[in-house]
Amino acid sequence: MDGGEKPCYAETVKILQIEPSQLFQKIIREIFVERGQEVIQVSTVEEAAAALDDSVLMILMSMELGRTPEGKPAAESFLKSLGSNQKKSIPVIVITSSESLEIRQRYFDLGVTDFVLKKDLNYDSFNRYLERFSREDPLKERLRSVNIGVLEDNRMEMNIIRNIFLLNGIHHAEFFTHPRDLIESEKTFDILICDVILPDMKGEDVVRIMRQKYPRSAILVISALNKYKAIAPVLDAGAQDYIAKPFLPDVFMLRLRSAVKDLAVLELLEEHGIDTRGLLY
């Protein structure tokens, strides 16, 4: 179950675990407590509601939590209560043995951040979530301040991106499912993330229009297509970078950090009176 050396965090992370199994409570204690994290462990959603306060920074929960007196799944009722209590910003990771995409989609819609399979439980499974509490760096702060527009017509993929943003404290993002909605938006975006396969329009046409509208913005394209002939047109239309699906959260964030770094360099050059028109995308 060991996952490597203990990293350095700016604060002890207080974790709430909702798990009726004593075995999996023990596993989580071994993963986190010995690395300096604080874990509150409860067996029911009622106990979780009583233990949940503003000091809790992450929630780990099982899906097998029984049913409410009304006969509804207790885990789903708890997730709905988080939304109504304005606690959507707390990352919620479900620990489960199920790999059902249908179940995952239902829980994503309820605000779940991610899933970890019980067979894969180790510290590395959670490390990227804990990194959001690590000591800040200027690039991370800049990333949290830029305006991001996302064009993605697949609901599950959109939820994945939304959850990656949530985990990294990115809240200035607007999501679009149709190209025309993004094109006609009056908002200004520093970074645009566009799917290549879209309804009614080709990805390269959307990129070309957005490049004309936002000549200084970074445009990243995402797609399951990985052949150069399929990707070349969107890059030629003005996209800065390409992220292949299915993407890993760490890779996705590296691409975003790179885009923010490029924006920062352009601004720095302009502050020193350097003409950057030839450097634009």
C-alpha positions as protocol buffer text, in pm:
chain_id: "A"
residue {
  index: 1
  type: MET
  ca { x: 0 y: 0 z: 0 }
}
residue {
  index: 2
  type: ASP
  ca { x: 300 y: 230 z: 29 }
}
residue {
  index: 3
  type: GLY
  ca { x: 324 y: 503 z: -232 }
}
residue {
  index: 4
  type: GLY
  ca { x: 659 y: 672 z: -175 }
}
residue {
  index: 5
  type: GLU
  ca { x: 803 y: 953 z: 31 }
}
residue {
  index: 6
  type: LYS
  ca { x: 587 y: 1201 z: 213 }
}
residue {
  index: 7
  type: PRO
  ca { x: 566 y: 1530 z: 18 }
}
residue {
  index: 8
  type: CYS
  ca { x: 577 y: 1872 z: 181 }
}
residue {
  index: 9
  type: TYR
  ca { x: 242 y: 2047 z: 212 }
}
residue {
  index: 10
  type: ALA
  ca { x: 167 y: 2395 z: 336 }
}
residue {
  index: 11
  type: GLU
  ca { x: -83 y: 2255 z: 583 }
}
residue {
  index: 12
  type: THR
  ca { x: -211 y: 1931 z: 726 }
}
residue {
  index: 13
  type: VAL
  ca { x: -497 y: 1814 z: 508 }
}
residue {
  index: 14
  type: LYS
  ca { x: -808 y: 1715 z: 703 }
}
residue {
  index: 15
  type: ILE
  ca { x: -983 y: 1428 z: 526 }
}
residue {
  index: 16
  type: LEU
  ca { x: -1332 y: 1294 z: 595 }
}
residue {
  index: 17
  type: GLN
  ca { x: -1381 y: 927 z: 507 }
}
residue {
  index: 18
  type: ILE
  ca { x: -1728 y: 771 z: 490 }
}
residue {
  index: 19
  type: GLU
  ca { x: -1675 y: 397 z: 488 }
}
residue {
  index: 20
  type: PRO
  ca { x: -1861 y: 120 z: 676 }
}
residue {
  index: 21
  type: SER
  ca { x: -1583 y: -134 z: 619 }
}
residue {
  index: 22
  type: GLN
  ca { x: -1328 y: -148 z: 901 }
}
residue {
  index: 23
  type: LEU
  ca { x: -1076 y: -298 z: 659 }
}
residue {
  index: 24
  type: PHE
  ca { x: -1086 y: -3 z: 420 }
}
residue {
  index: 25
  type: GLN
  ca { x: -1085 y: 242 z: 709 }
}
residue {
  index: 26
  type: LYS
  ca { x: -761 y: 77 z: 824 }
}
residue {
  index: 27
  type: ILE
  ca { x: -611 y: 97 z: 474 }
}
residue {
  index: 28
  type: ILE
  ca { x: -687 y: 470 z: 449 }
}
residue {
  index: 29
  type: ARG
  ca { x: -538 y: 532 z: 795 }
}
residue {
  index: 30
  type: GLU
  ca { x: -219 y: 357 z: 688 }
}
residue {
  index: 31
  type: ILE
  ca { x: -204 y: 560 z: 367 }
}
residue {
  index: 32
  type: PHE
  ca { x: -259 y: 906 z: 516 }
}
residue {
  index: 33
  type: VAL
  ca { x: -199 y: 927 z: 890 }
}
residue {
  index: 34
  type: GLU
  ca { x: 162 y: 809 z: 876 }
}
residue {
  index: 35
  type: ARG
  ca { x: 225 y: 1090 z: 627 }
}
residue {
  index: 36
  type: GLY
  ca { x: 98 y: 1356 z: 861 }
}
residue {
  index: 37
  type: GLN
  ca { x: -258 y: 1395 z: 735 }
}
residue {
  index: 38
  type: GLU
  ca { x: -562 y: 1403 z: 963 }
}
residue {
  index: 39
  type: VAL
  ca { x: -840 y: 1154 z: 885 }
}
residue {
  index: 40
  type: ILE
  ca { x: -1188 y: 1158 z: 1038 }
}
residue {
  index: 41
  type: GLN
  ca { x: -1355 y: 822 z: 979 }
}
residue {
  index: 42
  type: VAL
  ca { x: -1729 y: 762 z: 999 }
}
residue {
  index: 43
  type: SER
  ca { x: -1955 y: 479 z: 888 }
}
residue {
  index: 44
  type: THR
  ca { x: -2275 y: 658 z: 787 }
}
residue {
  index: 45
  type: VAL
  ca { x: -2382 y: 972 z: 602 }
}
residue {
  index: 46
  type: GLU
  ca { x: -2552 y: 1097 z: 919 }
}
residue {
  index: 47
  type: GLU
  ca { x: -2220 y: 1083 z: 1103 }
}
residue {
  index: 48
  type: ALA
  ca { x: -2052 y: 1247 z: 805 }
}
residue {
  index: 49
  type: ALA
  ca { x: -2298 y: 1537 z: 805 }
}
residue {
  index: 50
  type: ALA
  ca { x: -2226 y: 1595 z: 1174 }
}
residue {
  index: 51
  type: ALA
  ca { x: -1847 y: 1581 z: 1122 }
}
residue {
  index: 52
  type: LEU
  ca { x: -1836 y: 1798 z: 809 }
}
residue {
  index: 53
  type: ASP
  ca { x: -1716 y: 2153 z: 872 }
}
residue {
  index: 54
  type: ASP
  ca { x: -1505 y: 2416 z: 697 }
}
residue {
  index: 55
  type: SER
  ca { x: -1181 y: 2251 z: 808 }
}
residue {
  index: 56
  type: VAL
  ca { x: -1248 y: 1940 z: 595 }
}
residue {
  index: 57
  type: LEU
  ca { x: -1053 y: 1973 z: 270 }
}
residue {
  index: 58
  type: MET
  ca { x: -1126 y: 1639 z: 103 }
}
residue {
  index: 59
  type: ILE
  ca { x: -1393 y: 1367 z: 123 }
}
residue {
  index: 60
  type: LEU
  ca { x: -1337 y: 998 z: 52 }
}
residue {
  index: 61
  type: MET
  ca { x: -1654 y: 794 z: 36 }
}
residue {
  index: 62
  type: SER
  ca { x: -1788 y: 452 z: -48 }
}
residue {
  index: 63
  type: MET
  ca { x: -2093 y: 405 z: -269 }
}
residue {
  index: 64
  type: GLU
  ca { x: -2213 y: 121 z: -45 }
}
residue {
  index: 65
  type: LEU
  ca { x: -2366 y: 331 z: 233 }
}
residue {
  index: 66
  type: GLY
  ca { x: -2714 y: 181 z: 249 }
}
residue {
  index: 67
  type: ARG
  ca { x: -3037 y: 371 z: 198 }
}
residue {
  index: 68
  type: THR
  ca { x: -3214 y: 664 z: 356 }
}
residue {
  index: 69
  type: PRO
  ca { x: -3546 y: 620 z: 544 }
}
residue {
  index: 70
  type: GLU
  ca { x: -3711 y: 727 z: 216 }
}
residue {
  index: 71
  type: GLY
  ca { x: -3546 y: 435 z: 37 }
}
residue {
  index: 72
  type: LYS
  ca { x: -3298 y: 643 z: -166 }
}
residue {
  index: 73
  type: PRO
  ca { x: -2926 y: 556 z: -194 }
}
residue {
  index: 74
  type: ALA
  ca { x: -2761 y: 727 z: 103 }
}
residue {
  index: 75
  type: ALA
  ca { x: -2444 y: 811 z: -91 }
}
residue {
  index: 76
  type: GLU
  ca { x: -2641 y: 999 z: -357 }
}
residue {
  index: 77
  type: SER
  ca { x: -2846 y: 1186 z: -97 }
}
residue {
  index: 78
  type: PHE
  ca { x: -2527 y: 1295 z: 78 }
}
residue {
  index: 79
  type: LEU
  ca { x: -2380 y: 1427 z: -248 }
}
residue {
  index: 80
  type: LYS
  ca { x: -2696 y: 1626 z: -318 }
}
residue {
  index: 81
  type: SER
  ca { x: -2676 y: 1777 z: 30 }
}
residue {
  index: 82
  type: LEU
  ca { x: -2321 y: 1896 z: -40 }
}
residue {
  index: 83
  type: GLY
  ca { x: -2448 y: 2092 z: -338 }
}
residue {
  index: 84
  type: SER
  ca { x: -2733 y: 2248 z: -141 }
}
residue {
  index: 85
  type: ASN
  ca { x: -2494 y: 2343 z: 142 }
}
residue {
  index: 86
  type: GLN
  ca { x: -2257 y: 2529 z: -95 }
}
residue {
  index: 87
  type: LYS
  ca { x: -1976 y: 2279 z: -35 }
}
residue {
  index: 88
  type: LYS
  ca { x: -1924 y: 2187 z: -400 }
}
residue {
  index: 89
  type: SER
  ca { x: -1564 y: 2308 z: -386 }
}
residue {
  index: 90
  type: ILE
  ca { x: -1461 y: 2014 z: -164 }
}
residue {
  index: 91
  type: PRO
  ca { x: -1309 y: 1735 z: -376 }
}
residue {
  index: 92
  type: VAL
  ca { x: -1511 y: 1414 z: -335 }
}
residue {
  index: 93
  type: ILE
  ca { x: -1337 y: 1091 z: -435 }
}
residue {
  index: 94
  type: VAL
  ca { x: -1542 y: 773 z: -447 }
}
residue {
  index: 95
  type: ILE
  ca { x: -1363 y: 451 z: -352 }
}
residue {
  index: 96
  type: THR
  ca { x: -1534 y: 162 z: -526 }
}
residue {
  index: 97
  type: SER
  ca { x: -1489 y: -179 z: -682 }
}
residue {
  index: 98
  type: SER
  ca { x: -1726 y: -95 z: -969 }
}
residue {
  index: 99
  type: GLU
  ca { x: -1596 y: 11 z: -1310 }
}
residue {
  index: 100
  type: SER
  ca { x: -1942 y: 88 z: -1450 }
}
residue {
  index: 101
  type: LEU
  ca { x: -1935 y: 397 z: -1674 }
}
residue {
  index: 102
  type: GLU
  ca { x: -2309 y: 446 z: -1623 }
}
residue {
  index: 103
  type: ILE
  ca { x: -2266 y: 467 z: -1246 }
}
residue {
  index: 104
  type: ARG
  ca { x: -1969 y: 700 z: -1282 }
}
residue {
  index: 105
  type: GLN
  ca { x: -2165 y: 935 z: -1505 }
}
residue {
  index: 106
  type: ARG
  ca { x: -2449 y: 950 z: -1252 }
}
residue {
  index: 107
  type: TYR
  ca { x: -2208 y: 1030 z: -971 }
}
residue {
  index: 108
  type: PHE
  ca { x: -2016 y: 1283 z: -1181 }
}
residue {
  index: 109
  type: ASP
  ca { x: -2346 y: 1462 z: -1235 }
}
residue {
  index: 110
  type: LEU
  ca { x: -2389 y: 1473 z: -856 }
}
residue {
  index: 111
  type: GLY
  ca { x: -2054 y: 1646 z: -814 }
}
residue {
  index: 112
  type: VAL
  ca { x: -1807 y: 1360 z: -757 }
}
residue {
  index: 113
  type: THR
  ca { x: -1454 y: 1460 z: -850 }
}
residue {
  index: 114
  type: ASP
  ca { x: -1306 y: 1121 z: -931 }
}
residue {
  index: 115
  type: PHE
  ca { x: -1312 y: 747 z: -865 }
}
residue {
  index: 116
  type: VAL
  ca { x: -1040 y: 524 z: -721 }
}
residue {
  index: 117
  type: LEU
  ca { x: -1075 y: 148 z: -752 }
}
residue {
  index: 118
  type: LYS
  ca { x: -1031 y: -42 z: -428 }
}
residue {
  index: 119
  type: LYS
  ca { x: -772 y: -267 z: -589 }
}
residue {
  index: 120
  type: ASP
  ca { x: -561 y: 40 z: -673 }
}
residue {
  index: 121
  type: LEU
  ca { x: -560 y: 202 z: -329 }
}
residue {
  index: 122
  type: ASN
  ca { x: -223 y: 360 z: -247 }
}
residue {
  index: 123
  type: TYR
  ca { x: -86 y: 703 z: -165 }
}
residue {
  index: 124
  type: ASP
  ca { x: -11 y: 783 z: -529 }
}
residue {
  index: 125
  type: SER
  ca { x: -382 y: 739 z: -607 }
}
residue {
  index: 126
  type: PHE
  ca { x: -454 y: 1051 z: -400 }
}
residue {
  index: 127
  type: ASN
  ca { x: -133 y: 1249 z: -434 }
}
residue {
  index: 128
  type: ARG
  ca { x: -255 y: 1471 z: -720 }
}
residue {
  index: 129
  type: TYR
  ca { x: -557 y: 1572 z: -511 }
}
residue {
  index: 130
  type: LEU
  ca { x: -338 y: 1664 z: -216 }
}
residue {
  index: 131
  type: GLU
  ca { x: -110 y: 1870 z: -440 }
}
residue {
  index: 132
  type: ARG
  ca { x: -377 y: 2140 z: -458 }
}
residue {
  index: 133
  type: PHE
  ca { x: -284 y: 2217 z: -96 }
}
residue {
  index: 134
  type: SER
  ca { x: 90 y: 2232 z: -165 }
}
residue {
  index: 135
  type: ARG
  ca { x: 285 y: 2554 z: -133 }
}
residue {
  index: 136
  type: GLU
  ca { x: 181 y: 2796 z: -403 }
}
residue {
  index: 137
  type: ASP
  ca { x: 390 y: 2911 z: -696 }
}
residue {
  index: 138
  type: PRO
  ca { x: 328 y: 3220 z: -912 }
}
residue {
  index: 139
  type: LEU
  ca { x: 236 y: 3015 z: -1219 }
}
residue {
  index: 140
  type: LYS
  ca { x: -34 y: 2827 z: -1029 }
}
residue {
  index: 141
  type: GLU
  ca { x: -175 y: 3154 z: -898 }
}
residue {
  index: 142
  type: ARG
  ca { x: -178 y: 3296 z: -1250 }
}
residue {
  index: 143
  type: LEU
  ca { x: -358 y: 2989 z: -1381 }
}
residue {
  index: 144
  type: ARG
  ca { x: -630 y: 3037 z: -1122 }
}
residue {
  index: 145
  type: SER
  ca { x: -688 y: 3395 z: -1234 }
}
residue {
  index: 146
  type: VAL
  ca { x: -715 y: 3354 z: -1613 }
}
residue {
  index: 147
  type: ASN
  ca { x: -1049 y: 3318 z: -1791 }
}
residue {
  index: 148
  type: ILE
  ca { x: -1093 y: 2984 z: -1964 }
}
residue {
  index: 149
  type: GLY
  ca { x: -1353 y: 2883 z: -2222 }
}
residue {
  index: 150
  type: VAL
  ca { x: -1418 y: 2513 z: -2286 }
}
residue {
  index: 151
  type: LEU
  ca { x: -1601 y: 2379 z: -2591 }
}
residue {
  index: 152
  type: GLU
  ca { x: -1689 y: 2011 z: -2542 }
}
residue {
  index: 153
  type: ASP
  ca { x: -2012 y: 1842 z: -2650 }
}
residue {
  index: 154
  type: ASN
  ca { x: -1952 y: 1518 z: -2458 }
}
residue {
  index: 155
  type: ARG
  ca { x: -2102 y: 1546 z: -2109 }
}
residue {
  index: 156
  type: MET
  ca { x: -1868 y: 1297 z: -1943 }
}
residue {
  index: 157
  type: GLU
  ca { x: -1558 y: 1460 z: -2092 }
}
residue {
  index: 158
  type: MET
  ca { x: -1688 y: 1800 z: -1981 }
}
residue {
  index: 159
  type: ASN
  ca { x: -1732 y: 1670 z: -1626 }
}
residue {
  index: 160
  type: ILE
  ca { x: -1378 y: 1534 z: -1626 }
}
residue {
  index: 161
  type: ILE
  ca { x: -1240 y: 1874 z: -1728 }
}
residue {
  index: 162
  type: ARG
  ca { x: -1464 y: 2050 z: -1476 }
}
residue {
  index: 163
  type: ASN
  ca { x: -1331 y: 1823 z: -1200 }
}
residue {
  index: 164
  type: ILE
  ca { x: -969 y: 1878 z: -1303 }
}
residue {
  index: 165
  type: PHE
  ca { x: -1034 y: 2251 z: -1270 }
}
residue {
  index: 166
  type: LEU
  ca { x: -1199 y: 2202 z: -932 }
}
residue {
  index: 167
  type: LEU
  ca { x: -904 y: 2003 z: -799 }
}
residue {
  index: 168
  type: ASN
  ca { x: -665 y: 2277 z: -904 }
}
residue {
  index: 169
  type: GLY
  ca { x: -868 y: 2569 z: -770 }
}
residue {
  index: 170
  type: ILE
  ca { x: -966 y: 2696 z: -1117 }
}
residue {
  index: 171
  type: HIS
  ca { x: -1304 y: 2865 z: -1100 }
}
residue {
  index: 172
  type: HIS
  ca { x: -1293 y: 3119 z: -1386 }
}
residue {
  index: 173
  type: ALA
  ca { x: -1412 y: 2876 z: -1653 }
}
residue {
  index: 174
  type: GLU
  ca { x: -1717 y: 2873 z: -1876 }
}
residue {
  index: 175
  type: PHE
  ca { x: -1836 y: 2561 z: -2058 }
}
residue {
  index: 176
  type: PHE
  ca { x: -2004 y: 2539 z: -2399 }
}
residue {
  index: 177
  type: THR
  ca { x: -2155 y: 2239 z: -2574 }
}
residue {
  index: 178
  type: HIS
  ca { x: -2221 y: 2403 z: -2911 }
}
residue {
  index: 179
  type: PRO
  ca { x: -1969 y: 2594 z: -3127 }
}
residue {
  index: 180
  type: ARG
  ca { x: -2206 y: 2884 z: -3197 }
}
residue {
  index: 181
  type: ASP
  ca { x: -2254 y: 2951 z: -2826 }
}
residue {
  index: 182
  type: LEU
  ca { x: -1880 y: 3000 z: -2783 }
}
residue {
  index: 183
  type: ILE
  ca { x: -1840 y: 3201 z: -3102 }
}
residue {
  index: 184
  type: GLU
  ca { x: -2124 y: 3436 z: -3008 }
}
residue {
  index: 185
  type: SER
  ca { x: -2017 y: 3474 z: -2645 }
}
residue {
  index: 186
  type: GLU
  ca { x: -1925 y: 3830 z: -2547 }
}
residue {
  index: 187
  type: LYS
  ca { x: -1677 y: 3712 z: -2285 }
}
residue {
  index: 188
  type: THR
  ca { x: -1303 y: 3744 z: -2333 }
}
residue {
  index: 189
  type: PHE
  ca { x: -1102 y: 3428 z: -2273 }
}
residue {
  index: 190
  type: ASP
  ca { x: -729 y: 3399 z: -2206 }
}
residue {
  index: 191
  type: ILE
  ca { x: -731 y: 3026 z: -2280 }
}
residue {
  index: 192
  type: LEU
  ca { x: -968 y: 2831 z: -2505 }
}
residue {
  index: 193
  type: ILE
  ca { x: -1000 y: 2453 z: -2497 }
}
residue {
  index: 194
  type: CYS
  ca { x: -1185 y: 2309 z: -2797 }
}
residue {
  index: 195
  type: ASP
  ca { x: -1279 y: 1958 z: -2897 }
}
residue {
  index: 196
  type: VAL
  ca { x: -1194 y: 1868 z: -3257 }
}
residue {
  index: 197
  type: ILE
  ca { x: -1507 y: 1663 z: -3332 }
}
residue {
  index: 198
  type: LEU
  ca { x: -1807 y: 1893 z: -3292 }
}
residue {
  index: 199
  type: PRO
  ca { x: -2170 y: 1913 z: -3403 }
}
residue {
  index: 200
  type: ASP
  ca { x: -2240 y: 2128 z: -3712 }
}
residue {
  index: 201
  type: MET
  ca { x: -1886 y: 2266 z: -3750 }
}
residue {
  index: 202
  type: LYS
  ca { x: -1537 y: 2135 z: -3811 }
}
residue {
  index: 203
  type: GLY
  ca { x: -1288 y: 2183 z: -3533 }
}
residue {
  index: 204
  type: GLU
  ca { x: -1047 y: 2374 z: -3756 }
}
residue {
  index: 205
  type: ASP
  ca { x: -1323 y: 2618 z: -3857 }
}
residue {
  index: 206
  type: VAL
  ca { x: -1400 y: 2691 z: -3492 }
}
residue {
  index: 207
  type: VAL
  ca { x: -1030 y: 2739 z: -3415 }
}
residue {
  index: 208
  type: ARG
  ca { x: -987 y: 2972 z: -3713 }
}
residue {
  index: 209
  type: ILE
  ca { x: -1281 y: 3189 z: -3603 }
}
residue {
  index: 210
  type: MET
  ca { x: -1164 y: 3197 z: -3241 }
}
residue {
  index: 211
  type: ARG
  ca { x: -808 y: 3281 z: -3346 }
}
residue {
  index: 212
  type: GLN
  ca { x: -939 y: 3583 z: -3537 }
}
residue {
  index: 213
  type: LYS
  ca { x: -1155 y: 3684 z: -3242 }
}
residue {
  index: 214
  type: TYR
  ca { x: -884 y: 3626 z: -2979 }
}
residue {
  index: 215
  type: PRO
  ca { x: -544 y: 3678 z: -3147 }
}
residue {
  index: 216
  type: ARG
  ca { x: -361 y: 3683 z: -2812 }
}
residue {
  index: 217
  type: SER
  ca { x: -534 y: 3388 z: -2646 }
}
residue {
  index: 218
  type: ALA
  ca { x: -392 y: 3038 z: -2614 }
}
residue {
  index: 219
  type: ILE
  ca { x: -603 y: 2776 z: -2793 }
}
residue {
  index: 220
  type: LEU
  ca { x: -569 y: 2409 z: -2700 }
}
residue {
  index: 221
  type: VAL
  ca { x: -752 y: 2134 z: -2888 }
}
residue {
  index: 222
  type: ILE
  ca { x: -856 y: 1798 z: -2744 }
}
residue {
  index: 223
  type: SER
  ca { x: -952 y: 1488 z: -2938 }
}
residue {
  index: 224
  type: ALA
  ca { x: -940 y: 1111 z: -2948 }
}
residue {
  index: 225
  type: LEU
  ca { x: -797 y: 1144 z: -3299 }
}
residue {
  index: 226
  type: ASN
  ca { x: -423 y: 1092 z: -3282 }
}
residue {
  index: 227
  type: LYS
  ca { x: -319 y: 1085 z: -3647 }
}
residue {
  index: 228
  type: TYR
  ca { x: -117 y: 1381 z: -3769 }
}
residue {
  index: 229
  type: LYS
  ca { x: -341 y: 1427 z: -4075 }
}
residue {
  index: 230
  type: ALA
  ca { x: -640 y: 1476 z: -3845 }
}
residue {
  index: 231
  type: ILE
  ca { x: -463 y: 1714 z: -3607 }
}
residue {
  index: 232
  type: ALA
  ca { x: -262 y: 1920 z: -3856 }
}
residue {
  index: 233
  type: PRO
  ca { x: -562 y: 2126 z: -3983 }
}
residue {
  index: 234
  type: VAL
  ca { x: -654 y: 2256 z: -3635 }
}
residue {
  index: 235
  type: LEU
  ca { x: -293 y: 2341 z: -3556 }
}
residue {
  index: 236
  type: ASP
  ca { x: -262 y: 2517 z: -3890 }
}
residue {
  index: 237
  type: ALA
  ca { x: -584 y: 2707 z: -3815 }
}
residue {
  index: 238
  type: GLY
  ca { x: -424 y: 2862 z: -3508 }
}
residue {
  index: 239
  type: ALA
  ca { x: -430 y: 2614 z: -3222 }
}
residue {
  index: 240
  type: GLN
  ca { x: -128 y: 2631 z: -2994 }
}
residue {
  index: 241
  type: ASP
  ca { x: -121 y: 2276 z: -2860 }
}
residue {
  index: 242
  type: TYR
  ca { x: -301 y: 1941 z: -2870 }
}
residue {
  index: 243
  type: ILE
  ca { x: -414 y: 1712 z: -2588 }
}
residue {
  index: 244
  type: ALA
  ca { x: -500 y: 1352 z: -2677 }
}
residue {
  index: 245
  type: LYS
  ca { x: -801 y: 1175 z: -2526 }
}
residue {
  index: 246
  type: PRO
  ca { x: -828 y: 1000 z: -2292 }
}
residue {
  index: 247
  type: PHE
  ca { x: -610 y: 1252 z: -2112 }
}
residue {
  index: 248
  type: LEU
  ca { x: -450 y: 1216 z: -1773 }
}
residue {
  index: 249
  type: PRO
  ca { x: -519 y: 1504 z: -1530 }
}
residue {
  index: 250
  type: ASP
  ca { x: -147 y: 1563 z: -1479 }
}
residue {
  index: 251
  type: VAL
  ca { x: -82 y: 1588 z: -1854 }
}
residue {
  index: 252
  type: PHE
  ca { x: -384 y: 1814 z: -1898 }
}
residue {
  index: 253
  type: MET
  ca { x: -256 y: 2051 z: -1629 }
}
residue {
  index: 254
  type: LEU
  ca { x: 95 y: 2052 z: -1774 }
}
residue {
  index: 255
  type: ARG
  ca { x: -49 y: 2174 z: -2105 }
}
residue {
  index: 256
  type: LEU
  ca { x: -245 y: 2446 z: -1926 }
}
residue {
  index: 257
  type: ARG
  ca { x: 59 y: 2556 z: -1728 }
}
residue {
  index: 258
  type: SER
  ca { x: 259 y: 2577 z: -2050 }
}
residue {
  index: 259
  type: ALA
  ca { x: -11 y: 2795 z: -2208 }
}
residue {
  index: 260
  type: VAL
  ca { x: -16 y: 3028 z: -1907 }
}
residue {
  index: 261
  type: LYS
  ca { x: 362 y: 3050 z: -1914 }
}
residue {
  index: 262
  type: ASP
  ca { x: 352 y: 3156 z: -2280 }
}
residue {
  index: 263
  type: LEU
  ca { x: 94 y: 3425 z: -2198 }
}
residue {
  index: 264
  type: ALA
  ca { x: 312 y: 3552 z: -1913 }
}
residue {
  index: 265
  type: VAL
  ca { x: 618 y: 3571 z: -2141 }
}
residue {
  index: 266
  type: LEU
  ca { x: 425 y: 3774 z: -2400 }
}
residue {
  index: 267
  type: GLU
  ca { x: 311 y: 4019 z: -2134 }
}
residue {
  index: 268
  type: LEU
  ca { x: 664 y: 4052 z: -1995 }
}
residue {
  index: 269
  type: LEU
  ca { x: 807 y: 4126 z: -2340 }
}
residue {
  index: 270
  type: GLU
  ca { x: 541 y: 4389 z: -2404 }
}
residue {
  index: 271
  type: GLU
  ca { x: 613 y: 4553 z: -2068 }
}
residue {
  index: 272
  type: HIS
  ca { x: 968 y: 4603 z: -2195 }
}
residue {
  index: 273
  type: GLY
  ca { x: 847 y: 4760 z: -2518 }
}
residue {
  index: 274
  type: ILE
  ca { x: 913 y: 4460 z: -2742 }
}
residue {
  index: 275
  type: ASP
  ca { x: 681 y: 4413 z: -3041 }
}
residue {
  index: 276
  type: THR
  ca { x: 525 y: 4068 z: -2997 }
}
residue {
  index: 277
  type: ARG
  ca { x: 304 y: 4060 z: -3306 }
}
residue {
  index: 278
  type: GLY
  ca { x: 537 y: 3816 z: -3479 }
}
residue {
  index: 279
  type: LEU
  ca { x: 529 y: 3590 z: -3174 }
}
residue {
  index: 280
  type: LEU
  ca { x: 152 y: 3552 z: -3157 }
}
residue {
  index: 281
  type: TYR
  ca { x: 6 y: 3213 z: -3235 }
}
